[in-house]
Amino acid sequence: MKPTVFIAGPVSWNHLVSVDELPAARPHTAFAKAHRKAVGGTSAGKALNLVKLGARVTLRTVVGDDEPGRAVLAVLAGAGVEVIAEVADGPTEQHLNLMDPVGGRVSIYLEVPELREPRHDERAAAALEVADAAVIDLAEHSRPLLGAARAARVPVWCDLHDYDGRSAFHQDFLAAADYLFLNDDGVPDRAELEALLVAAGARVAVATLGADGAMAAAAGAVHRVAAVPVERVVDTNGAGDAFFSGFLVAHLAGAGVPDALTAGATAAARCLGSPDLA
C-alpha cells in the first residue's frame, strides 16, 4: 500500500537566476547566464518528491489570491498532490534565487504571506488522522500543526534546515520532532554537529553534509553515508527535500537507518541532476 504523508508548510513561486559567481557585497553590475520561474518552497519540494517516490500526499499550505499562487497550485495538482490551500490576505510567497555553477545559492525573500485566520482546520485534522507521517515544516502558519499532529498521535518529521543549535524560532519544531533533519550550514564543525544530533532527543536525527553525504544519530549509534556521485549538477534546489523524502519513504517501507540514508542520498543525487525540485 502507498504510504500516506501529511505536510504542513510553505510553498513559493521563485525566480531562479544563474550567475557565474555569487555577487560580492559591493556595488557592481552582473549578468545572468540564464533565468526562469518555477515552483519552490521546502514543502512543495517534499510533496513533489514524495509523490514521485510513490507516496500519497496531502499538503496544507498558504497562498495568495494571485497569479503566482495559481501557478503553484497548478503544478502541485498536476503532480498528484492533494492541496489544502489557505488563502492569505497578501501575495503568495516569492523568492529570488541567485545560483552559481558549484551549488552556491542566495535566496532573497520577495514576499511572505501572513495567514490571519485558517479556514480549513477540519480538513487538515482529517488528513492527519489517516497519515503515516506528519511533516511540519518551518513557518509560522504551520507551527500550530505541531500540536495537532501530536494530538493525532502521528509521528512528527521536522526539517530545521540551517539550524545553528540556538535559534529560538526553531525550538518548537525541535521539541516536537520524532524524526529530525537539518543541514550543516548552521553548524559546520562535524564534531559539534554530531553532538547536536545525539542530544536532540529525536528517535532519529539526520544531518546532510553536501558532497560529504549525511550522518544520523539513532538509538545511541551514529551512522554515515557517502554522497552518491552526480555526473553533472544541474540545479541544487530541492536536493535537501529529495533526501528527506527518500529517507522517509524508505523508513515507512521498513528500512533501517543505514538503508534509509542510502535511499535519501540516491534521491538527492537524482534531484541534483534535474532542473526540477523532484
Buried (B, 14 or more C-beta within 10 A) or exposed (E): EEBBBBBBBBBBBBBBBBBEEEEEEEEEEEEEEEBEEBBBBBBBBBBBBBBBBEBBBBBBBBBBEBEBBBBBBEBBEEBEBBBBBBBBEBBBBBBBBBBBEEEEEBBEEBBBBEBEEBEBBEBBBBBBEEBBBBBBBBBEBBBBBBEBBBEBEBBBBBBBBEBEBEEEEBEBBBEBBBBBBBBBEBBEEEEEBBBBBBEBEBBBBBBBBBEEBBBBBBEEEEBEBEBBEBEEBEBBBBBBBBBBBBBBBBBBEEBEBBBBBBBBBBBBBBBBBBEBBB
